[in-house]
Each structure stands twice: as structure tokens, then as C-alpha cells.
């Protein structure tokens, strides 16, 4: 009897959308639903931030972690940029909130670190818009 493996991940990709799959930049020529059975790294369009869209220190940190995934050969460069970004422009409570993110980066759990940073960025936006 065959054991069922982990269920595949399904992703809907819009026409023209870019995404990264195991380090390869992909672009969908048409809208498509993709079934992914095994992937080390999958970054969807909603998870990507373009350099010109970086506006806040938290977004700068997110971009550095994103680039560690996209450009593994330049990881040390992006890691140094992450450390520099931590030293500048962050309030004490933000630095404290980033400790778990840094632990994830050190353990090479970059996608989890990005997820945590997305939550912090959303919270920062909500705080900024409420003020």
C-alpha cells in the first residue's frame, strides 16, 4: 500500500506575475494554477518587494532577507546590510521585536523571518495610519 506524501501546494499565478521558485525567476505568460510537489524556496508576487518600493527601515530589513533567498551567492553582503539596517533608524521597541526575526535568519529560516517581518510591517503601517 502506497503512503500518501505531503499534499502539494497550489498557487494561482496572475498573468505577467513574477515569482521565485528554488532561486529561479519565473514569469507567468498567462494566468495559471500551479501545483508544486517539492520546492525549497517559493516566493509569491505578494511576498516580493522591489527596491524602489522600500520606504521604511522595516521594509529595508525585509528586502535584505528577501535578497538572501534570491541571491544566495551574495548572502554575506545582504547579511551585512541587514546588520547595518538594524543599527540605523529603528526605535528601541522595534529592535526588541526584531530579535526573533534575527534568530530565524541565523538559523537559515529566511522565509519564516520574512513572514515575521511582514507582520511587523503591517503593524507599523496600522500604527502610522492611526496617528
N, C-alpha and C positions, 0 to 999 in steps of 0.2 A: 504494500500500500504506500502510495506516494504522500509524503508530508507536505502540507501547504507551507510555502515560504511566506515571507513578509509580503503584504499586499503592495502592489505597485502604486506609485504616486501618480496622480493625474494632474496635469496642469493645462489650463487653457491659455493659449498664446494669441494675442491680437495680431492682426496683420501689421507688419513693419516693426513689431516689438523686438527689442534686443534682450537676450538673456545669456548667462554664462552657464555652461554645463561642463564640469570637470576641467575648467580652465580654458575651454574653447568658447569664443564669442559666437553666438548663433543669432541669426535674424530670420524671423518668420516672413516668408513672401506672401503667405495667405494666413487667415485665421485657422488655427488648428488646435486640437486637443491632443496632447502628447501623453503617452503612458510610459513612465520611467520606472524600470525594474531595478536598476542599480546605478547610483550616482554618488560620488563623493561630495561634490560641490554643485549646488544648483542655486543660482541667484536669479530671481524673477525680476522683471522690469520695476515692480514696485519696491524692490529691495535695493535698487541701484541709485546712486546719487552722482550726478555729473559734477565735475569740478566747479563749473560756473554757478551751480545751484547751492554751493556751500556758503552759508551766511553766518552761522553761529559757531562758537567753539565746540559744542557737542557734535554738530554736523561735520566739522573738520576731523574730529576723532573718528566718527563713523566712516568717513571717506578713507582714512588711513587703514582702518581694519578691513574695509572692503577691498582696498588695493592689495593688502597682504594676501587675500584669497585669489584675486585676479592675476597678480604678478608675483607668484611665489619666489621667483628668482631675485626679486628686489625686496624681499621681506625685511631684511635688516634695515634698509633705507626707510621703509614705511614704519617699522617699529621705532626707529629714532624719531621720526616725525610725530608719531603718537606721543612719545615721551615729552617732546618739546611742546606739543599742544596742551598736554596736561599741566605744564608749568605756567602757561600763559592764559589769561582771560577767563579763568574759572573761579567761581565762588567756592568757599570752603565746603558748603553743603553739597555742591556738585562733585567736588573731588572725593568726598566721602562716599557718595552714591556710585562713583566710578570704580571703587575698589573691587567689587565682584566682577566687573567687566574686565579689569586688568588681570584678575586671576584666570578668567576664561581665556584671555589672549595668551597668557603664559602657559596654559595647558593645551594650547593649539586648538581651542574650541571657538574658532573665529565666527562661525555662523551663529552660535549662541551669544557671543559677545555683541554681534550686530543686532540681534533681536533685543537684547537688554538696552542697547543704545537707542534703538527705535522707540522703546517705551519712554526712556528719559527725554528724548527729543519731543515726543508728543506731550509729555507732562510740562516741559519747558514752554512749548507753544501755548498750551492752555493757560499757564500762569501768566505769560506775557500778554495774551489777548484779554484776560480778565482784569489786568491792571489798567 
